Amino acid sequence: MQLPYELFIGLRYTRARRRADRRNGFISFISALSVAGIALGVAALITVLSVMNGFQKEVRDRMLSVLAHIEILAGHTPMTDWRSVLAQAKRNPRVVAGAPYVSGQAMLTHGESVRGVLVRGVDPALEPEVSDFVRDMPRGRLADLRPGEFGVAVGAELADQLLLDVGSKITLVAPQGTTTPAGVVPRLRQLTVVAVFRAGHYEYDSSLLLMNIEDAAKLFRVEGVSGVRLKTSDMLAAPQIAGELVRSLDGDFLVRDWSSENRNWFAAVQIEKRMMFIILTLIMAVAAFNLVSMLVMTVTDKRPDIAILRTLGAPPASIMRIFVVQGASVGLLGMLLGVLFGVLLALNIGPVTGWLESVFGFQVLPKGIYFIDYLPSDLRWHDVLSIGVTACVLALGSTLYPSWRASRVRPAEALRYE
């Protein structure tokens, strides 16, 4: 099939090379810079968004290995009949499991070290149905939390910081003191470490402490339980399911889902993603400015060619299409190269960061500062598509003004000194 002559000439201008013409060589150099700039912007944007998506997904999954999809909390009165509440919640077909818990904050001491910890009393028989991290512990078992023995399971990071192991003795200081003639005396309880867990989330591995629900109720003087933790068939639908439970439960209960508990963190990540998209799009905008410069110089250099085409009967619209084809082909080439390199880098970000850490001797994500200690990546093809379309729109928009100027060239003036 015969190609339109505008497409043929535009592509010919794109790949034209004349070694003796320094001006044309400079135009080719600017064209190469435009391709490289667009490719760099596209690759950087794909990689950064993939890393941010991976970071959000990884932290969310690790949070949900510790947190419940939905929590039903006692209102003004203690939840003494949690089995009835759980039975009502399970009437919803998307609620697959539930377990009671008792929660409280305390101070943990071991030797000369003191730590603030979150104590969670759990039922060893039901907790594995709602928490993934308790099913396989590095040391000990959840079943070792027997009532009346006041055994505890500590996070791996907390165990490393305080040099704890199975069998270690620790002291827990409860906030509810005992009133005596001498004043309020803090209540102390010696506990035995019976297990060490690893949730994969630094915040919980360094501050969460598990114990039997009956022992926790005695320690914090709780009648009944603090609430019921639920697991749903679809964690992304947890906000909707929580709304359904609010309408179906009998009693004064507070129902919250995992997204509301960490609303500020997820909102901050979404804002960062939008800002990074805008900032990195500026890289492609700079490359588009190079594309404008290249086309303006090309139009100036090709004025005699434009005049000859106009003399042969080419309308202004055809002249404009020629230079649109030239600029669009440069932008399309840059976009395709950027997508290729960006996808390859996003899919291999782990080995690349590992190589950089070994070469330069630093850690990209120190686990003491960030939630996770490696760089995750979650490549989403709709992000790749939106980035590619944005790059093409910028490149195409950059060709309009120079192409319009080319269509306004007058043949008589262009050929006057030729």
DACOR-V738632 format. One line per field, one symbol per residue. ss: DSSP state (@ for helix, = for strand, . for the rest). psi: psi as a letter, one per 20 degrees, with the letter a starting at -180 (. if undefined). burial: I if it has 9 or more other ideal C-beta (glycine too) atoms within 8 Angstrom, else O. A space follows every 50 residues. Layout:
BEGIN
ss = ???
psi = ???
burial = ???
END
This chain:
BEGIN
ss = ....@@@@@@@@@@.......@@@@@@@@@@@@@@@@@@@@@@@@@@@@@ @@@@@@@@@@@@@@@@...=====....=..@@@@@@@@.....====== ==========..==========....@@@.........=..@@@...... =====@@@@@@@......============..===============... .@@@@..=====@@@@@@@@....=.======..@@@@@@@@@@@@@@.. ..=====@@@@.@@@@@@@@@@@@@@@@@@@@@@@@@@@@@@@@@@@@@@ @.@@@@@@@@@....@@@@@@@@@@@@@@@@@@@@@@@@@@@@@@@@.@@ @@@@@@@@@@....................@@@@@@@@@@@@@@@@@@@@ @@@@@@@...@@@@....
psi = ppqqhggggghghgjqpohiohghhhghghghhgghgggggggggggghg ghgggggggghhgiigqqgqpoqqchqqnhmhhgghhhhihpiiohrqqr qpqrqrppqocjqpqpqopoprohhhhihiphiihnqhpaqhiinqpiil qqpqqhghhhhjlqrpiqprppoqhorpprhiappqpqppqpoiqproij ohghiiiqpqrqhghhhggjlpocrhappqprhohhjghghhhhhhhhqo rnqppqrhhhhkghghhhgggggghhggghhhghhghhhhhggghghggg hjghgghgghhijprhhhgghghggghhhghggggggggghggghhikhg hghggghhgikrpgnpiigrhrjrorpnpphhggghggggghggghhiig ghhghhijpphghhjgj.
burial = OOOOOIIIIIIOIIOOOOOOOOOIIIIIOIIOIIIIIIIIIIIIIIIIII IIIIIIIIIIOIIIIIIIIIIIIIOOOOIOOIOOIIOIIOOIOIIOIIII IIIIOIIIIIOOOOIOIIIIIIIIOIIOOIIOIIOOIOOIOIOIIOOOII IIIIIIIIIOIIOIIIOIOIIIIIOOIOOOOOOOIOIOIIIIIIIIIIIO IIOIIIIIIIIIIIIIIOIIOIOIIIIIIIIIOOOOIIIOIIOIIOOOIO OOIOIIIIIIIIOOOIOOIOOIIOOIIOOIIOIIIIIIIIIIIIIIIIIO IIIIOIIIIIOOOOOOOIIIIIIIIIIIIIIIIIIOIIIOIIIOIIOOII OIIOOIIOOOOOOOIOOOOOOIOOIIIIIIOOIIOOIIOIIIOIIIOIII OIIIIIIOIOIOOIIOOO
END
